[in-house]
Amino acid sequence: MGRIAAVTSRGQVLLPVDVRHALGIETGDRQSFTLADDRIVVRPAPDFLALAGSVAVPDDIRGLPWGDIRDRARQATRV
C-alpha cells in the first residue's frame, strides 16, 4: 500500500518526506499536477527560461528588442 496523507480544508496535502526525497522535491520547488484518468501525475513545473529556443524565431525579428517585437505583433493583428 502507498503512503497516506490528509487533505486540509484549504486543499493542501503534506507529501511524506520519503516521497519528497524519492521525487527530489525540495522546499520552494514548483510542481505541475495533471489528471490522467483516475490518477494525479506530479511533475516539476517547467522553468520558463528552460523553454528558450523551443520556438523558432523568424529571421526578420531575431535580435530585436522585445518592445519592437510586441509592437509588430500588435500591428499585424489590427484589422
mmCIF file of the N, C-alpha and C atoms, coordinates in Angstrom:
data_MODEL
# 
_entry.id   MODEL 
# 
loop_
_atom_site.group_PDB 
_atom_site.id 
_atom_site.type_symbol 
_atom_site.label_atom_id 
_atom_site.label_alt_id 
_atom_site.label_comp_id 
_atom_site.label_asym_id 
_atom_site.label_entity_id 
_atom_site.label_seq_id 
_atom_site.pdbx_PDB_ins_code 
_atom_site.Cartn_x 
_atom_site.Cartn_y 
_atom_site.Cartn_z 
_atom_site.occupancy 
_atom_site.B_iso_or_equiv 
_atom_site.pdbx_formal_charge 
_atom_site.auth_seq_id 
_atom_site.auth_comp_id 
_atom_site.auth_asym_id 
_atom_site.auth_atom_id 
_atom_site.pdbx_PDB_model_num 
ATOM 1   N N  . MET A 1 1  ? 0.846  -1.183 0.000   1.00 0.00 ? 1  MET A N  1 
ATOM 2   C CA . MET A 1 1  ? 0.000  0.000  0.000   1.00 0.00 ? 1  MET A CA 1 
ATOM 3   C C  . MET A 1 1  ? 0.887  1.239  0.000   1.00 0.00 ? 1  MET A C  1 
ATOM 4   N N  . GLY A 1 2  ? 0.414  2.293  -0.663  1.00 0.00 ? 2  GLY A N  1 
ATOM 5   C CA . GLY A 1 2  ? 1.170  3.537  -0.720  1.00 0.00 ? 2  GLY A CA 1 
ATOM 6   C C  . GLY A 1 2  ? 1.053  4.330  0.559   1.00 0.00 ? 2  GLY A C  1 
ATOM 7   N N  . ARG A 1 3  ? 1.674  5.476  0.544   1.00 0.00 ? 3  ARG A N  1 
ATOM 8   C CA . ARG A 1 3  ? 1.636  6.387  1.695   1.00 0.00 ? 3  ARG A CA 1 
ATOM 9   C C  . ARG A 1 3  ? 0.296  7.119  1.707   1.00 0.00 ? 3  ARG A C  1 
ATOM 10  N N  . ILE A 1 4  ? -0.185 7.467  2.886   1.00 0.00 ? 4  ILE A N  1 
ATOM 11  C CA . ILE A 1 4  ? -1.455 8.158  3.045   1.00 0.00 ? 4  ILE A CA 1 
ATOM 12  C C  . ILE A 1 4  ? -1.208 9.528  3.649   1.00 0.00 ? 4  ILE A C  1 
ATOM 13  N N  . ALA A 1 5  ? -1.887 10.546 3.096   1.00 0.00 ? 5  ALA A N  1 
ATOM 14  C CA . ALA A 1 5  ? -1.786 11.907 3.612   1.00 0.00 ? 5  ALA A CA 1 
ATOM 15  C C  . ALA A 1 5  ? -3.177 12.517 3.600   1.00 0.00 ? 5  ALA A C  1 
ATOM 16  N N  . ALA A 1 6  ? -3.452 13.380 4.547   1.00 0.00 ? 6  ALA A N  1 
ATOM 17  C CA . ALA A 1 6  ? -4.754 14.038 4.646   1.00 0.00 ? 6  ALA A CA 1 
ATOM 18  C C  . ALA A 1 6  ? -4.763 15.315 3.804   1.00 0.00 ? 6  ALA A C  1 
ATOM 19  N N  . VAL A 1 7  ? -5.945 15.683 3.343   1.00 0.00 ? 7  VAL A N  1 
ATOM 20  C CA . VAL A 1 7  ? -6.145 16.936 2.624   1.00 0.00 ? 7  VAL A CA 1 
ATOM 21  C C  . VAL A 1 7  ? -6.718 17.938 3.623   1.00 0.00 ? 7  VAL A C  1 
ATOM 22  N N  . THR A 1 8  ? -6.110 19.131 3.698   1.00 0.00 ? 8  THR A N  1 
ATOM 23  C CA . THR A 1 8  ? -6.586 20.152 4.633   1.00 0.00 ? 8  THR A CA 1 
ATOM 24  C C  . THR A 1 8  ? -7.818 20.853 4.078   1.00 0.00 ? 8  THR A C  1 
ATOM 25  N N  . SER A 1 9  ? -8.435 21.692 4.886   1.00 0.00 ? 9  SER A N  1 
ATOM 26  C CA . SER A 1 9  ? -9.608 22.450 4.443   1.00 0.00 ? 9  SER A CA 1 
ATOM 27  C C  . SER A 1 9  ? -9.259 23.423 3.310   1.00 0.00 ? 9  SER A C  1 
ATOM 28  N N  . ARG A 1 10 ? -7.985 23.746 3.167   1.00 0.00 ? 10 ARG A N  1 
ATOM 29  C CA . ARG A 1 10 ? -7.532 24.633 2.085   1.00 0.00 ? 10 ARG A CA 1 
ATOM 30  C C  . ARG A 1 10 ? -7.089 23.854 0.852   1.00 0.00 ? 10 ARG A C  1 
ATOM 31  N N  . GLY A 1 11 ? -7.287 22.530 0.870   1.00 0.00 ? 11 GLY A N  1 
ATOM 32  C CA . GLY A 1 11 ? -6.925 21.704 -0.281  1.00 0.00 ? 11 GLY A CA 1 
ATOM 33  C C  . GLY A 1 11 ? -5.454 21.346 -0.341  1.00 0.00 ? 11 GLY A C  1 
ATOM 34  N N  . GLN A 1 12 ? -4.731 21.541 0.745   1.00 0.00 ? 12 GLN A N  1 
ATOM 35  C CA . GLN A 1 12 ? -3.307 21.247 0.768   1.00 0.00 ? 12 GLN A CA 1 
ATOM 36  C C  . GLN A 1 12 ? -3.059 19.813 1.225   1.00 0.00 ? 12 GLN A C  1 
ATOM 37  N N  . VAL A 1 13 ? -2.014 19.210 0.675   1.00 0.00 ? 13 VAL A N  1 
ATOM 38  C CA . VAL A 1 13 ? -1.609 17.857 1.050   1.00 0.00 ? 13 VAL A CA 1 
ATOM 39  C C  . VAL A 1 13 ? -0.142 17.902 1.445   1.00 0.00 ? 13 VAL A C  1 
ATOM 40  N N  . LEU A 1 14 ? 0.181  17.326 2.573   1.00 0.00 ? 14 LEU A N  1 
ATOM 41  C CA . LEU A 1 14 ? 1.567  17.244 3.012   1.00 0.00 ? 14 LEU A CA 1 
ATOM 42  C C  . LEU A 1 14 ? 2.165  15.976 2.431   1.00 0.00 ? 14 LEU A C  1 
ATOM 43  N N  . LEU A 1 15 ? 3.158  16.146 1.545   1.00 0.00 ? 15 LEU A N  1 
ATOM 44  C CA . LEU A 1 15 ? 3.808  14.976 0.961   1.00 0.00 ? 15 LEU A CA 1 
ATOM 45  C C  . LEU A 1 15 ? 4.736  14.349 1.992   1.00 0.00 ? 15 LEU A C  1 
ATOM 46  N N  . PRO A 1 16 ? 4.626  13.057 2.188   1.00 0.00 ? 16 PRO A N  1 
ATOM 47  C CA . PRO A 1 16 ? 5.528  12.395 3.131   1.00 0.00 ? 16 PRO A CA 1 
ATOM 48  C C  . PRO A 1 16 ? 6.984  12.595 2.714   1.00 0.00 ? 16 PRO A C  1 
ATOM 49  N N  . VAL A 1 17 ? 7.855  12.699 3.704   1.00 0.00 ? 17 VAL A N  1 
ATOM 50  C CA . VAL A 1 17 ? 9.262  13.014 3.440   1.00 0.00 ? 17 VAL A CA 1 
ATOM 51  C C  . VAL A 1 17 ? 9.917  12.000 2.503   1.00 0.00 ? 17 VAL A C  1 
ATOM 52  N N  . ASP A 1 18 ? 9.594  10.719 2.641   1.00 0.00 ? 18 ASP A N  1 
ATOM 53  C CA . ASP A 1 18 ? 10.223 9.735  1.759   1.00 0.00 ? 18 ASP A CA 1 
ATOM 54  C C  . ASP A 1 18 ? 9.769  9.901  0.310   1.00 0.00 ? 18 ASP A C  1 
ATOM 55  N N  . VAL A 1 19 ? 8.541  10.369 0.103   1.00 0.00 ? 19 VAL A N  1 
ATOM 56  C CA . VAL A 1 19 ? 8.048  10.635 -1.249  1.00 0.00 ? 19 VAL A CA 1 
ATOM 57  C C  . VAL A 1 19 ? 8.770  11.861 -1.823  1.00 0.00 ? 19 VAL A C  1 
ATOM 58  N N  . ARG A 1 20 ? 8.902  12.925 -1.019  1.00 0.00 ? 20 ARG A N  1 
ATOM 59  C CA . ARG A 1 20 ? 9.630  14.122 -1.480  1.00 0.00 ? 20 ARG A CA 1 
ATOM 60  C C  . ARG A 1 20 ? 11.059 13.777 -1.853  1.00 0.00 ? 20 ARG A C  1 
ATOM 61  N N  . HIS A 1 21 ? 11.702 12.978 -1.027  1.00 0.00 ? 21 HIS A N  1 
ATOM 62  C CA . HIS A 1 21 ? 13.093 12.592 -1.320  1.00 0.00 ? 21 HIS A CA 1 
ATOM 63  C C  . HIS A 1 21 ? 13.170 11.765 -2.598  1.00 0.00 ? 21 HIS A C  1 
ATOM 64  N N  . ALA A 1 22 ? 12.252 10.817 -2.748  1.00 0.00 ? 22 ALA A N  1 
ATOM 65  C CA . ALA A 1 22 ? 12.269 9.957  -3.931  1.00 0.00 ? 22 ALA A CA 1 
ATOM 66  C C  . ALA A 1 22 ? 12.060 10.763 -5.214  1.00 0.00 ? 22 ALA A C  1 
ATOM 67  N N  . LEU A 1 23 ? 11.242 11.813 -5.130  1.00 0.00 ? 23 LEU A N  1 
ATOM 68  C CA . LEU A 1 23 ? 10.965 12.649 -6.302  1.00 0.00 ? 23 LEU A CA 1 
ATOM 69  C C  . LEU A 1 23 ? 11.930 13.824 -6.437  1.00 0.00 ? 23 LEU A C  1 
ATOM 70  N N  . GLY A 1 24 ? 12.781 14.016 -5.447  1.00 0.00 ? 24 GLY A N  1 
ATOM 71  C CA . GLY A 1 24 ? 13.727 15.129 -5.490  1.00 0.00 ? 24 GLY A CA 1 
ATOM 72  C C  . GLY A 1 24 ? 13.063 16.475 -5.283  1.00 0.00 ? 24 GLY A C  1 
ATOM 73  N N  . ILE A 1 25 ? 11.929 16.488 -4.577  1.00 0.00 ? 25 ILE A N  1 
ATOM 74  C CA . ILE A 1 25 ? 11.205 17.735 -4.330  1.00 0.00 ? 25 ILE A CA 1 
ATOM 75  C C  . ILE A 1 25 ? 11.764 18.409 -3.091  1.00 0.00 ? 25 ILE A C  1 
ATOM 76  N N  . GLU A 1 26 ? 12.118 19.680 -3.223  1.00 0.00 ? 26 GLU A N  1 
ATOM 77  C CA . GLU A 1 26 ? 12.666 20.447 -2.110  1.00 0.00 ? 26 GLU A CA 1 
ATOM 78  C C  . GLU A 1 26 ? 11.780 21.656 -1.827  1.00 0.00 ? 26 GLU A C  1 
ATOM 79  N N  . THR A 1 27 ? 11.954 22.247 -0.672  1.00 0.00 ? 27 THR A N  1 
ATOM 80  C CA . THR A 1 27 ? 11.184 23.426 -0.282  1.00 0.00 ? 27 THR A CA 1 
ATOM 81  C C  . THR A 1 27 ? 11.278 24.499 -1.360  1.00 0.00 ? 27 THR A C  1 
ATOM 82  N N  . GLY A 1 28 ? 10.136 25.040 -1.744  1.00 0.00 ? 28 GLY A N  1 
ATOM 83  C CA . GLY A 1 28 ? 10.092 26.095 -2.755  1.00 0.00 ? 28 GLY A CA 1 
ATOM 84  C C  . GLY A 1 28 ? 9.968  25.601 -4.180  1.00 0.00 ? 28 GLY A C  1 
ATOM 85  N N  . ASP A 1 29 ? 10.170 24.306 -4.417  1.00 0.00 ? 29 ASP A N  1 
ATOM 86  C CA . ASP A 1 29 ? 10.018 23.771 -5.774  1.00 0.00 ? 29 ASP A CA 1 
ATOM 87  C C  . ASP A 1 29 ? 8.573  23.922 -6.224  1.00 0.00 ? 29 ASP A C  1 
ATOM 88  N N  . ARG A 1 30 ? 8.386  24.180 -7.502  1.00 0.00 ? 30 ARG A N  1 
ATOM 89  C CA . ARG A 1 30 ? 7.036  24.281 -8.059  1.00 0.00 ? 30 ARG A CA 1 
ATOM 90  C C  . ARG A 1 30 ? 6.754  22.991 -8.817  1.00 0.00 ? 30 ARG A C  1 
ATOM 91  N N  . GLN A 1 31 ? 5.541  22.475 -8.643  1.00 0.00 ? 31 GLN A N  1 
ATOM 92  C CA . GLN A 1 31 ? 5.152  21.218 -9.259  1.00 0.00 ? 31 GLN A CA 1 
ATOM 93  C C  . GLN A 1 31 ? 3.944  21.422 -10.164 1.00 0.00 ? 31 GLN A C  1 
ATOM 94  N N  . SER A 1 32 ? 3.845  20.604 -11.186 1.00 0.00 ? 32 SER A N  1 
ATOM 95  C CA . SER A 1 32 ? 2.718  20.614 -12.108 1.00 0.00 ? 32 SER A CA 1 
ATOM 96  C C  . SER A 1 32 ? 1.873  19.383 -11.818 1.00 0.00 ? 32 SER A C  1 
ATOM 97  N N  . PHE A 1 33 ? 0.538  19.564 -11.768 1.00 0.00 ? 33 PHE A N  1 
ATOM 98  C CA . PHE A 1 33 ? -0.376 18.464 -11.496 1.00 0.00 ? 33 PHE A CA 1 
ATOM 99  C C  . PHE A 1 33 ? -1.258 18.253 -12.717 1.00 0.00 ? 33 PHE A C  1 
ATOM 100 N N  . THR A 1 34 ? -1.305 17.019 -13.214 1.00 0.00 ? 34 THR A N  1 
ATOM 101 C CA . THR A 1 34 ? -2.107 16.664 -14.373 1.00 0.00 ? 34 THR A CA 1 
ATOM 102 C C  . THR A 1 34 ? -3.014 15.498 -14.010 1.00 0.00 ? 34 THR A C  1 
ATOM 103 N N  . LEU A 1 35 ? -4.268 15.579 -14.425 1.00 0.00 ? 35 LEU A N  1 
ATOM 104 C CA . LEU A 1 35 ? -5.183 14.462 -14.221 1.00 0.00 ? 35 LEU A CA 1 
ATOM 105 C C  . LEU A 1 35 ? -5.033 13.492 -15.378 1.00 0.00 ? 35 LEU A C  1 
ATOM 106 N N  . ALA A 1 36 ? -4.863 12.223 -15.060 1.00 0.00 ? 36 ALA A N  1 
ATOM 107 C CA . ALA A 1 36 ? -4.757 11.167 -16.064 1.00 0.00 ? 36 ALA A CA 1 
ATOM 108 C C  . ALA A 1 36 ? -5.685 10.039 -15.623 1.00 0.00 ? 36 ALA A C  1 
ATOM 109 N N  . ASP A 1 37 ? -6.860 9.996  -16.238 1.00 0.00 ? 37 ASP A N  1 
ATOM 110 C CA . ASP A 1 37 ? -7.905 9.052  -15.828 1.00 0.00 ? 37 ASP A CA 1 
ATOM 111 C C  . ASP A 1 37 ? -8.227 9.302  -14.367 1.00 0.00 ? 37 ASP A C  1 
ATOM 112 N N  . ASP A 1 38 ? -7.985 8.319  -13.511 1.00 0.00 ? 38 ASP A N  1 
ATOM 113 C CA . ASP A 1 38 ? -8.309 8.489  -12.095 1.00 0.00 ? 38 ASP A CA 1 
ATOM 114 C C  . ASP A 1 38 ? -7.052 8.713  -11.253 1.00 0.00 ? 38 ASP A C  1 
ATOM 115 N N  . ARG A 1 39 ? -6.005 9.231  -11.881 1.00 0.00 ? 39 ARG A N  1 
ATOM 116 C CA . ARG A 1 39 ? -4.732 9.436  -11.194 1.00 0.00 ? 39 ARG A CA 1 
ATOM 117 C C  . ARG A 1 39 ? -4.284 10.890 -11.326 1.00 0.00 ? 39 ARG A C  1 
ATOM 118 N N  . ILE A 1 40 ? -3.421 11.277 -10.418 1.00 0.00 ? 40 ILE A N  1 
ATOM 119 C CA . ILE A 1 40 ? -2.785 12.594 -10.484 1.00 0.00 ? 40 ILE A CA 1 
ATOM 120 C C  . ILE A 1 40 ? -1.315 12.372 -10.803 1.00 0.00 ? 40 ILE A C  1 
ATOM 121 N N  . VAL A 1 41 ? -0.820 13.027 -11.830 1.00 0.00 ? 41 VAL A N  1 
ATOM 122 C CA . VAL A 1 41 ? 0.589  12.942 -12.201 1.00 0.00 ? 41 VAL A CA 1 
ATOM 123 C C  . VAL A 1 41 ? 1.263  14.219 -11.723 1.00 0.00 ? 41 VAL A C  1 
ATOM 124 N N  . VAL A 1 42 ? 2.327  14.066 -10.928 1.00 0.00 ? 42 VAL A N  1 
ATOM 125 C CA . VAL A 1 42 ? 3.065  15.202 -10.380 1.00 0.00 ? 42 VAL A CA 1 
ATOM 126 C C  . VAL A 1 42 ? 4.418  15.271 -11.082 1.00 0.00 ? 42 VAL A C  1 
ATOM 127 N N  . ARG A 1 43 ? 4.699  16.448 -11.653 1.00 0.00 ? 43 ARG A N  1 
ATOM 128 C CA . ARG A 1 43 ? 5.979  16.654 -12.337 1.00 0.00 ? 43 ARG A CA 1 
ATOM 129 C C  . ARG A 1 43 ? 6.513  18.021 -11.951 1.00 0.00 ? 43 ARG A C  1 
ATOM 130 N N  . PRO A 1 44 ? 7.812  18.211 -12.073 1.00 0.00 ? 44 PRO A N  1 
ATOM 131 C CA . PRO A 1 44 ? 8.347  19.555 -11.841 1.00 0.00 ? 44 PRO A CA 1 
ATOM 132 C C  . PRO A 1 44 ? 7.719  20.530 -12.842 1.00 0.00 ? 44 PRO A C  1 
ATOM 133 N N  . ALA A 1 45 ? 7.359  21.714 -12.371 1.00 0.00 ? 45 ALA A N  1 
ATOM 134 C CA . ALA A 1 45 ? 6.816  22.734 -13.269 1.00 0.00 ? 45 ALA A CA 1 
ATOM 135 C C  . ALA A 1 45 ? 7.916  23.170 -14.216 1.00 0.00 ? 45 ALA A C  1 
ATOM 136 N N  . PRO A 1 46 ? 7.577  23.413 -15.488 1.00 0.00 ? 46 PRO A N  1 
ATOM 137 C CA . PRO A 1 46 ? 8.615  23.827 -16.424 1.00 0.00 ? 46 PRO A CA 1 
ATOM 138 C C  . PRO A 1 46 ? 9.211  25.172 -16.026 1.00 0.00 ? 46 PRO A C  1 
ATOM 139 N N  . ASP A 1 47 ? 10.502 25.280 -16.194 1.00 0.00 ? 47 ASP A N  1 
ATOM 140 C CA . ASP A 1 47 ? 11.219 26.521 -15.944 1.00 0.00 ? 47 ASP A CA 1 
ATOM 141 C C  . ASP A 1 47 ? 11.105 27.373 -17.209 1.00 0.00 ? 47 ASP A C  1 
ATOM 142 N N  . PHE A 1 48 ? 10.548 28.564 -17.077 1.00 0.00 ? 48 PHE A N  1 
ATOM 143 C CA . PHE A 1 48 ? 10.332 29.428 -18.232 1.00 0.00 ? 48 PHE A CA 1 
ATOM 144 C C  . PHE A 1 48 ? 11.608 29.602 -19.046 1.00 0.00 ? 48 PHE A C  1 
ATOM 145 N N  . LEU A 1 49 ? 12.733 29.807 -18.382 1.00 0.00 ? 49 LEU A N  1 
ATOM 146 C CA . LEU A 1 49 ? 13.986 30.023 -19.103 1.00 0.00 ? 49 LEU A CA 1 
ATOM 147 C C  . LEU A 1 49 ? 14.461 28.762 -19.808 1.00 0.00 ? 49 LEU A C  1 
ATOM 148 N N  . ALA A 1 50 ? 14.066 27.585 -19.294 1.00 0.00 ? 50 ALA A N  1 
ATOM 149 C CA . ALA A 1 50 ? 14.451 26.336 -19.937 1.00 0.00 ? 50 ALA A CA 1 
ATOM 150 C C  . ALA A 1 50 ? 13.739 26.162 -21.280 1.00 0.00 ? 50 ALA A C  1 
ATOM 151 N N  . LEU A 1 51 ? 12.659 26.914 -21.485 1.00 0.00 ? 51 LEU A N  1 
ATOM 152 C CA . LEU A 1 51 ? 11.918 26.826 -22.741 1.00 0.00 ? 51 LEU A CA 1 
ATOM 153 C C  . LEU A 1 51 ? 12.573 27.639 -23.854 1.00 0.00 ? 51 LEU A C  1 
ATOM 154 N N  . ALA A 1 52 ? 13.583 28.440 -23.521 1.00 0.00 ? 52 ALA A N  1 
ATOM 155 C CA . ALA A 1 52 ? 14.262 29.268 -24.519 1.00 0.00 ? 52 ALA A CA 1 
ATOM 156 C C  . ALA A 1 52 ? 14.773 28.396 -25.659 1.00 0.00 ? 52 ALA A C  1 
ATOM 157 N N  . GLY A 1 53 ? 14.492 28.811 -26.879 1.00 0.00 ? 53 GLY A N  1 
ATOM 158 C CA . GLY A 1 53 ? 14.946 28.080 -28.052 1.00 0.00 ? 53 GLY A CA 1 
ATOM 159 C C  . GLY A 1 53 ? 13.963 27.016 -28.513 1.00 0.00 ? 53 GLY A C  1 
ATOM 160 N N  . SER A 1 54 ? 12.872 26.830 -27.793 1.00 0.00 ? 54 SER A N  1 
ATOM 161 C CA . SER A 1 54 ? 11.924 25.783 -28.178 1.00 0.00 ? 54 SER A CA 1 
ATOM 162 C C  . SER A 1 54 ? 10.951 26.253 -29.262 1.00 0.00 ? 54 SER A C  1 
ATOM 163 N N  . VAL A 1 55 ? 10.933 27.543 -29.540 1.00 0.00 ? 55 VAL A N  1 
ATOM 164 C CA . VAL A 1 55 ? 10.083 28.096 -30.597 1.00 0.00 ? 55 VAL A CA 1 
ATOM 165 C C  . VAL A 1 55 ? 10.979 28.816 -31.599 1.00 0.00 ? 55 VAL A C  1 
ATOM 166 N N  . ALA A 1 56 ? 10.775 28.507 -32.853 1.00 0.00 ? 56 ALA A N  1 
ATOM 167 C CA . ALA A 1 56 ? 11.587 29.149 -33.901 1.00 0.00 ? 56 ALA A CA 1 
ATOM 168 C C  . ALA A 1 56 ? 11.266 30.643 -33.978 1.00 0.00 ? 56 ALA A C  1 
ATOM 169 N N  . VAL A 1 57 ? 12.300 31.455 -34.103 1.00 0.00 ? 57 VAL A N  1 
ATOM 170 C CA . VAL A 1 57 ? 12.142 32.908 -34.215 1.00 0.00 ? 57 VAL A CA 1 
ATOM 171 C C  . VAL A 1 57 ? 12.390 33.292 -35.671 1.00 0.00 ? 57 VAL A C  1 
ATOM 172 N N  . PRO A 1 58 ? 11.408 33.950 -36.297 1.00 0.00 ? 58 PRO A N  1 
ATOM 173 C CA . PRO A 1 58 ? 11.602 34.373 -37.690 1.00 0.00 ? 58 PRO A CA 1 
ATOM 174 C C  . PRO A 1 58 ? 12.826 35.292 -37.814 1.00 0.00 ? 58 PRO A C  1 
ATOM 175 N N  . ASP A 1 59 ? 13.528 35.159 -38.930 1.00 0.00 ? 59 ASP A N  1 
ATOM 176 C CA . ASP A 1 59 ? 14.750 35.940 -39.145 1.00 0.00 ? 59 ASP A CA 1 
ATOM 177 C C  . ASP A 1 59 ? 14.527 37.443 -39.063 1.00 0.00 ? 59 ASP A C  1 
ATOM 178 N N  . ASP A 1 60 ? 13.335 37.930 -39.498 1.00 0.00 ? 60 ASP A N  1 
ATOM 179 C CA . ASP A 1 60 ? 13.114 39.372 -39.543 1.00 0.00 ? 60 ASP A CA 1 
ATOM 180 C C  . ASP A 1 60 ? 12.939 40.000 -38.160 1.00 0.00 ? 60 ASP A C  1 
ATOM 181 N N  . ILE A 1 61 ? 12.753 39.192 -37.126 1.00 0.00 ? 61 ILE A N  1 
ATOM 182 C CA . ILE A 1 61 ? 12.638 39.777 -35.784 1.00 0.00 ? 61 ILE A CA 1 
ATOM 183 C C  . ILE A 1 61 ? 13.733 39.280 -34.825 1.00 0.00 ? 61 ILE A C  1 
ATOM 184 N N  . ARG A 1 62 ? 14.557 38.376 -35.290 1.00 0.00 ? 62 ARG A N  1 
ATOM 185 C CA . ARG A 1 62 ? 15.632 37.856 -34.438 1.00 0.00 ? 62 ARG A CA 1 
ATOM 186 C C  . ARG A 1 62 ? 16.558 38.990 -33.998 1.00 0.00 ? 62 ARG A C  1 
ATOM 187 N N  . GLY A 1 63 ? 16.764 39.124 -32.713 1.00 0.00 ? 63 GLY A N  1 
ATOM 188 C CA . GLY A 1 63 ? 17.667 40.122 -32.170 1.00 0.00 ? 63 GLY A CA 1 
ATOM 189 C C  . GLY A 1 63 ? 17.027 41.478 -31.892 1.00 0.00 ? 63 GLY A C  1 
ATOM 190 N N  . LEU A 1 64 ? 15.754 41.651 -32.262 1.00 0.00 ? 64 LEU A N  1 
ATOM 191 C CA . LEU A 1 64 ? 15.088 42.925 -31.985 1.00 0.00 ? 64 LEU A CA 1 
ATOM 192 C C  . LEU A 1 64 ? 14.738 43.027 -30.501 1.00 0.00 ? 64 LEU A C  1 
ATOM 193 N N  . PRO A 1 65 ? 14.653 44.233 -29.983 1.00 0.00 ? 65 PRO A N  1 
ATOM 194 C CA . PRO A 1 65 ? 14.199 44.408 -28.593 1.00 0.00 ? 65 PRO A CA 1 
ATOM 195 C C  . PRO A 1 65 ? 12.754 43.913 -28.449 1.00 0.00 ? 65 PRO A C  1 
ATOM 196 N N  . TRP A 1 66 ? 12.437 43.397 -27.266 1.00 0.00 ? 66 TRP A N  1 
ATOM 197 C CA . TRP A 1 66 ? 11.110 42.836 -27.030 1.00 0.00 ? 66 TRP A CA 1 
ATOM 198 C C  . TRP A 1 66 ? 9.993  43.835 -27.340 1.00 0.00 ? 66 TRP A C  1 
ATOM 199 N N  . GLY A 1 67 ? 10.169 45.090 -27.001 1.00 0.00 ? 67 GLY A N  1 
ATOM 200 C CA . GLY A 1 67 ? 9.148  46.102 -27.275 1.00 0.00 ? 67 GLY A CA 1 
ATOM 201 C C  . GLY A 1 67 ? 8.841  46.216 -28.761 1.00 0.00 ? 67 GLY A C  1 
ATOM 202 N N  . ASP A 1 68 ? 9.866  46.145 -29.600 1.00 0.00 ? 68 ASP A N  1 
ATOM 203 C CA . ASP A 1 68 ? 9.660  46.212 -31.055 1.00 0.00 ? 68 ASP A CA 1 
ATOM 204 C C  . ASP A 1 68 ? 8.896  44.988 -31.552 1.00 0.00 ? 68 ASP A C  1 
ATOM 205 N N  . ILE A 1 69 ? 9.242  43.833 -31.025 1.00 0.00 ? 69 ILE A N  1 
ATOM 206 C CA . ILE A 1 69 ? 8.552  42.594 -31.422 1.00 0.00 ? 69 ILE A CA 1 
ATOM 207 C C  . ILE A 1 69 ? 7.080  42.669 -31.023 1.00 0.00 ? 69 ILE A C  1 
ATOM 208 N N  . ARG A 1 70 ? 6.826  43.143 -29.830 1.00 0.00 ? 70 ARG A N  1 
ATOM 209 C CA . ARG A 1 70 ? 5.456  43.266 -29.339 1.00 0.00 ? 70 ARG A CA 1 
ATOM 210 C C  . ARG A 1 70 ? 4.672  44.256 -30.212 1.00 0.00 ? 70 ARG A C  1 
ATOM 211 N N  . ASP A 1 71 ? 5.283  45.402 -30.551 1.00 0.00 ? 71 ASP A N  1 
ATOM 212 C CA . ASP A 1 71 ? 4.612  46.397 -31.391 1.00 0.00 ? 71 ASP A CA 1 
ATOM 213 C C  . ASP A 1 71 ? 4.282  45.825 -32.771 1.00 0.00 ? 71 ASP A C  1 
ATOM 214 N N  . ARG A 1 72 ? 5.206  45.077 -33.348 1.00 0.00 ? 72 ARG A N  1 
ATOM 215 C CA . ARG A 1 72 ? 4.957  44.461 -34.662 1.00 0.00 ? 72 ARG A CA 1 
ATOM 216 C C  . ARG A 1 72 ? 3.802  43.467 -34.579 1.00 0.00 ? 72 ARG A C  1 
ATOM 217 N N  . ALA A 1 73 ? 3.770  42.688 -33.503 1.00 0.00 ? 73 ALA A N  1 
ATOM 218 C CA . ALA A 1 73 ? 2.696  41.706 -33.347 1.00 0.00 ? 73 ALA A CA 1 
ATOM 219 C C  . ALA A 1 73 ? 1.345  42.401 -33.220 1.00 0.00 ? 73 ALA A C  1 
ATOM 220 N N  . ARG A 1 74 ? 1.314  43.504 -32.478 1.00 0.00 ? 74 ARG A N  1 
ATOM 221 C CA . ARG A 1 74 ? 0.061  44.255 -32.315 1.00 0.00 ? 74 ARG A CA 1 
ATOM 222 C C  . ARG A 1 74 ? -0.403 44.841 -33.646 1.00 0.00 ? 74 ARG A C  1 
ATOM 223 N N  . GLN A 1 75 ? 0.550  45.376 -34.418 1.00 0.00 ? 75 GLN A N  1 
ATOM 224 C CA . GLN A 1 75 ? 0.198  45.957 -35.721 1.00 0.00 ? 75 GLN A CA 1 
ATOM 225 C C  . GLN A 1 75 ? -0.312 44.882 -36.673 1.00 0.00 ? 75 GLN A C  1 
ATOM 226 N N  . ALA A 1 76 ? 0.256  43.710 -36.606 1.00 0.00 ? 76 ALA A N  1 
ATOM 227 C CA . ALA A 1 76 ? -0.130 42.624 -37.502 1.00 0.00 ? 76 ALA A CA 1 
ATOM 228 C C  . ALA A 1 76 ? -1.532 42.104 -37.189 1.00 0.00 ? 76 ALA A C  1 
ATOM 229 N N  . THR A 1 77 ? -1.997 42.285 -35.963 1.00 0.00 ? 77 THR A N  1 
ATOM 230 C CA . THR A 1 77 ? -3.317 41.764 -35.595 1.00 0.00 ? 77 THR A CA 1 
ATOM 231 C C  . THR A 1 77 ? -4.422 42.807 -35.740 1.00 0.00 ? 77 THR A C  1 
ATOM 232 N N  . ARG A 1 78 ? -4.068 44.049 -36.067 1.00 0.00 ? 78 ARG A N  1 
ATOM 233 C CA . ARG A 1 78 ? -5.089 45.096 -36.279 1.00 0.00 ? 78 ARG A CA 1 
ATOM 234 C C  . ARG A 1 78 ? -5.755 44.900 -37.637 1.00 0.00 ? 78 ARG A C  1 
ATOM 235 N N  . VAL A 1 79 ? -7.049 45.128 -37.637 1.00 0.00 ? 79 VAL A N  1 
ATOM 236 C CA . VAL A 1 79 ? -7.798 44.964 -38.903 1.00 0.00 ? 79 VAL A CA 1 
ATOM 237 C C  . VAL A 1 79 ? -8.112 46.298 -39.513 1.00 0.00 ? 79 VAL A C  1 
# 
